[in-house]
């Protein structure tokens, strides 16, 4: 659910203490409990959007890995990683899985 939820925040001594929201929105939130959601760290998004990094490079940098380290973990060459990061090559699905596993 990405729709805007109208809420009322009730404060106690100037500190938010309660949130009131429509029952339908509350029930929708309850229905989503346990739902697996994929999120990205803000730093990764910032590197991608503002820094122009590919998501692969942004994740690698955020995790503090060199291209060589990622290549070794993914069982490929550093040159392949560089080509994927630069957009000069597009990895196949099985290669993306290797990279994903290598990045954890």
C-alpha positions as CSV (number, residue, x, y, z in Angstrom):
1,X,0.0,0.0,0.0
2,X,1.6,3.2,-1.2
3,X,-1.4,5.4,-0.7
4,X,-1.3,8.3,1.6
5,X,-2.8,7.5,5.0
6,X,-4.6,10.2,6.9
7,X,-3.5,10.1,10.5
8,X,-4.0,12.1,13.7
9,X,-1.0,12.3,16.1
10,X,-1.9,12.9,19.7
11,X,0.9,14.3,21.9
12,X,1.5,14.1,25.6
13,X,3.7,16.8,27.1
14,X,4.7,17.8,23.5
15,X,5.9,14.3,22.6
16,X,4.0,12.1,20.1
17,X,2.2,9.4,22.2
18,X,-0.6,8.0,20.0
19,X,-1.6,7.7,16.3
20,X,-5.2,7.6,15.2
21,X,-5.9,6.3,11.7
22,X,-8.9,5.0,9.8
23,X,-9.9,1.4,10.6
24,X,-9.5,0.4,6.9
25,X,-5.9,1.6,6.9
26,X,-5.2,-0.1,10.2
27,X,-6.6,-3.4,8.9
28,X,-4.6,-3.1,5.7
29,X,-1.4,-2.6,7.8
30,X,-2.3,-5.6,9.9
31,X,-2.8,-7.7,6.7
32,X,0.8,-6.8,5.6
33,X,2.4,-8.1,8.9
34,X,5.1,-10.6,8.1
35,X,5.2,-9.5,4.4
36,X,8.7,-9.5,3.1
37,X,9.7,-6.1,1.8
38,X,12.8,-5.1,-0.1
39,X,14.3,-1.9,1.0
40,X,17.5,0.0,0.1
41,X,19.7,1.9,2.6
42,X,19.4,5.7,2.1
43,X,23.2,5.8,1.3
44,X,22.8,3.4,-1.6
45,X,19.9,5.3,-3.0
46,X,21.8,8.6,-2.7
47,X,24.8,7.1,-4.5
48,X,22.5,5.9,-7.3
49,X,20.3,8.9,-7.7
50,X,22.6,11.8,-6.8
51,X,26.0,10.2,-7.5
52,X,25.1,8.5,-10.7
53,X,26.4,5.1,-9.5
54,X,24.8,1.9,-10.8
55,X,23.0,0.0,-8.1
56,X,25.7,-2.7,-8.3
57,X,28.4,-0.1,-7.6
58,X,26.4,1.7,-4.9
59,X,25.9,-1.6,-3.0
60,X,29.5,-2.6,-3.4
61,X,30.8,0.8,-2.2
62,X,28.3,0.8,0.7
63,X,29.5,-2.6,1.8
64,X,33.1,-1.5,1.6
65,X,34.1,-3.9,-1.1
66,X,36.5,-3.5,-4.0
67,X,35.7,-4.6,-7.4
68,X,38.3,-7.3,-7.0
69,X,36.8,-8.6,-3.8
70,X,33.3,-8.7,-5.3
71,X,34.6,-10.4,-8.4
72,X,36.4,-13.1,-6.3
73,X,33.3,-13.8,-4.2
74,X,31.1,-13.9,-7.4
75,X,33.7,-16.1,-9.2
76,X,34.2,-13.7,-12.1
77,X,36.9,-11.3,-13.2
78,X,37.3,-7.7,-11.9
79,X,36.9,-6.5,-15.5
80,X,33.5,-8.1,-15.7
81,X,32.4,-6.4,-12.5
82,X,33.7,-3.1,-13.9
83,X,31.8,-3.5,-17.2
84,X,28.5,-4.3,-15.3
85,X,29.0,-1.3,-13.0
86,X,29.7,1.1,-15.9
87,X,26.7,-0.2,-17.9
88,X,28.9,-1.4,-20.8
89,X,27.6,-4.9,-20.2
90,X,24.3,-6.2,-18.9
91,X,24.6,-9.3,-16.6
92,X,22.4,-12.3,-17.3
93,X,20.0,-13.5,-14.6
94,X,22.4,-16.2,-13.3
95,X,25.2,-13.7,-13.1
96,X,22.9,-11.3,-11.2
97,X,22.2,-14.1,-8.7
98,X,25.9,-14.7,-8.2
99,X,26.5,-11.0,-7.6
100,X,23.6,-10.8,-5.3
101,X,24.9,-13.7,-3.3
102,X,28.3,-12.2,-3.2
103,X,27.0,-9.0,-1.8
104,X,24.9,-10.8,0.8
